[in-house]
C-alpha cells in the first residue's frame, strides 16, 4: 500500500453499492410502453422467380409473420 492512502471505509462502500443499485432500478425498472410491432406491413423480397420452391417457402413464411 502506498503511503498517504487509506482504505475506503465500509460505510462508503455500502453507500456506493446502494447508490449504484438505485441507479440501476431507475434506469431499467421503469415501465416501457412500446408500440405494437410491426406498425406497418412487412415487405418480404424474394430474389427468385415465382413458382419455385423458394417462392413457395417465402409465401408460407410471409403468412406466419403477418
C-alpha positions, 0 to 999 in steps of 0.5 A, a space after each residue: 500500500 502506498 503511503 498517504 492512502 487509506 482504505 475506503 471505509 465500509 460505510 462508503 462502500 455500502 453507500 456506493 453499492 446502494 447508490 449504484 443499485 438505485 441507479 440501476 432500478 431507475 434506469 431499467 425498472 421503469 415501465 416501457 410502453 412500446 408500440 405494437 410491432 410491426 406498425 406497418 406491413 412487412 415487405 418480404 423480397 424474394 430474389 427468385 422467380 415465382 413458382 419455385 420452391 423458394 417462392 413457395 417457402 417465402 409465401 408460407 413464411 410471409 403468412 406466419 409473420 403477418 
